[in-house]
Amino acid sequence: MLQRHLRAVCAATAAAGALLVAGLSGSASAHPSAAPAPPTAAESLRTAAAPPGLLAALQRDLGLNRRQADRRLANEAEAGATAGRLRAAVGGHFAGAWVSGALSDTLTVATTDPDDVPAIRARGADAVVVDHTLAALDAAKARLDRAAARHATTATPAWYVDVTANALVIQADRTEAARSLLAAAGVDASLARIVEATEHPRPLYDLRGGDAYYIGSGSRCSIGFPVTRGTQQGFATAGHCGRAGSTTSGSNRVAQGTFQASVFPGNDMAWVATDANWTATPYVNGSSVQVAGSTQATVGSSVCRSGSTTGWHCGTVQQLNSSVTYQEGTVSGVTRTSVCAEPGDSGGSFISGSQAQGVTSGGSGNCTSGGTTYFQPVNPILQNYGLTLKTTGSGPGDPGDPGDPGGTWSAGTVYQAGDTVTYGGATYRCLQGHQAQPGWEPPNTPALWQRV
C-alpha cells in the first residue's frame, strides 16, 4: 500500500477556505468586507458550550489544561467542516479523514488519486495517497456484516474500517477464523488486515450506583439523550437495556416510562417514552450547559462519556462504522473509542464538545486499567424512530422568523454527508452528518452545508 505522507508547506488563502497555520479553528481574510462574516465551525457547533464535567474529564484523561481542551474542541469542529468540503471535492477518490496531535491541529485526508493532493494541501490539510477508497472498504465491511448472520463470529470479536490504515481490520483469536469469515463474505483478502484480538466486549447493563434508570424490578442502565416525538417526551438509550413494553423507573424509583422500540443485536438502539411527570431537557447528567446538536465527530476527535457507574471519562474516536460481537450476537454500525466504561454505564451519553454522538453499547476493560468502548450513534436512533434531539432549540445563526424561504431543507431531519437540499432557491450539499436544528438553515451554517 502506498503510504506517501505529504506535509502541507504553506497556509492557503482565505478565498480557498484555508485553515490557519496556528490551528484549525481560525479564519482569515485578506480583504475586509462590510458583510458580516459567516460563523466559524466552532461557533456553529457551539464548542464553547461543552459541559463542565466533559471539560474536566477531557483535561484529566487526555492530559490537557483548560485552554488546550477548549482549543482542541474548536480545532476538531473546524477539521470536520474542512474534511466535509474535501470529501465533496475529491469525490469517489475519497479514502477517509482524521485528526491528530495533542490539540487535534493536524487534519489528514486520504485519497486514491495523486492528482487530488494539491487541492487537499490548499485547504491546509495533510494528504495521504492510498490504495482503497472509503466506499470500497465500507462495501467490504457490509459484506462481512451480512456473512456474520450465518457464520460463527465468537473468534472474531470485532471488525471495522480503519481509515488511518486504509484497511478493513478484523480482530481475531485465530488467524484462521478471520480468513474463514473473509471467505464466507467473499471479501478480497487484500482489503483486510488481521490483528490479534485483545478485547472480548460485553454489554454494560449490569449497573451500580450513579445517575441511572431501572428496567422493571431488576437491572439498571444510563439515560442517553432526552428526545421528543411530537408532544411525547422521552430518551434514547441502548437496545440491550430493555425490550419494547418494558417499564422503567428513575434513579429515585419513581415510575418513569415504557420502552417503545428496541433493537439488539444487529444494532443497539432503543427509546423510552416517559410519563407526564418527567420532562425532557437538553442536559447531560445535570450539567448546566446544554446539548446543541448531533454533528458526527471526525476520526481522532476527542469524545467523552457520562454513565451511571463511572461518571465522565474521555478518549478519542478510533473508528466509525465498526462491528462487534457480544455473546448475544453481532452489532453493526457502532463507533469504536478509547474511552473506558464499566457495567452500569450502558445507554449513557457519548458527546464531543456540545454535540451528541451516541449511547454507550459495550466494550472491554475498565476505568482502572483502561479499555475500549463502543457507542451506538445517536443520529440513526433519531432517524429510525422519528425522534427529535432535545437541544437549546436555536443555532448560532438563528435568524428568528425567516418567513417561508421554500425548499426541501427541514428542521428535525437527519442528514448524511453528501445529501443535497434546496433552501431559498439555492442548492446545498451536506458536509457532516447531523440532525437539522432551528437556526441551522444551510445559509447560516457553512460548517454543515456547502452551496453548490
C-alpha angles and dihedrals in degrees: 000000000000108000101179105164109200115196119218107244102190142018117256124232122270089248087064090049095244127177119242116260088233092060146319097267102072136084131206138195128196092199121039114230131205090224115091113260115252114250117272119241089254090055094045093050092040097229088170087066095064110140115261091236090055092049092049091050091045090055093047099044100037098035097243135139121231095265091049092049091053091047093048092054091048092048091050092052092052092045092054092053093047092047089052092053092047091048088057092045098052094039116181093008092067113123103175141285136237142172127231141176130073090281096034087245096144120073117192123194122192125211137171093220120073089204089071093063097088092052091049093048091047088064091054095255130126116247130219123187112213140170105244132052120228089243091058093049093046090050091051091050090050089056090052090050091053092046091051089067090067102024129071111253103175089109092048103054098175144012132178146156109265107198092187089060095034089228146107100247121208120192109210140174087213129023090225091060091055092047090050091053091048091051092048089052095044091235119157108246090222088073093054138076119196118210131179112266111246096170137055103192124208133184113268103222099117091100138191133181131328131073103338148136129230127231112217109313096320136046128033133216137179125259113248113196129334112244141175133218107195104307093338116104127206145118141264119239143152120303094224090063094073147342129244108285095027112132125227138202130196127251086270089058091244114142107267117170151293135275106251098186136358137181123192133176109020088044129005104227138125142149133214124210109215131215123258093264092064120078125201112231132181093242135111114220095334095310114159091224120082133233107249104191147317107264109159115246122234122248108275094029121131116259131181134202132208118199140164096248106040105017118211121005130160141202137135139288105258104177137356122213096030129164123213132186119222125179088265094053144281123317118199135194095036126137120242117219141175091233117120124232139171138204108296096039094088116126092019127136126281111193137172112204103315094331120104112231108175150295125286113261111172145295147160135274125027142251093271100057097017130244151180124281131189126208132198106234113246099220094068089050091053092046098044095049100033093244130156119218112237106241140150087285098233136062131221091268096047104156094193108231107001093183115225108318091170127224141107099282111112133181111241094033118122110230128194128209108279097028114132128214137172125233130170092352095308133102122233134189121216113241101186132022113257146133109259114246131196106272092029094095110152097256090053099050114050087166089068105027135043121198111234 
